[in-house]
Amino acid sequence: MQQINARLEYIMQEGERLDIIALRRYKNPDYWWIIAAASGIGWPLQLPPGTILAIPRDLNQVFSYIG
């Protein structure tokens, strides 16, 4: 399995959701699942504060991996 190497580490804050973080990072809230998958957390949009996320830096690398 190929690894996505270039990623940011981000700590969830109170009231944040993955779709909002995806909107800020990728300009598209529909990419929330990329952050969820890279962070190994499944598919929920709301997570407890303090959850550490892995956010891929390069969407082209993600999309080349999934086809």
ABEGO torsion letter per residue (X at the ends): XBBBABBBBBBBBBGBBAAAAAAAAAGBAAAAAAAAAAAGAEABABBBBGBBBBBBABAAAAAAAAX
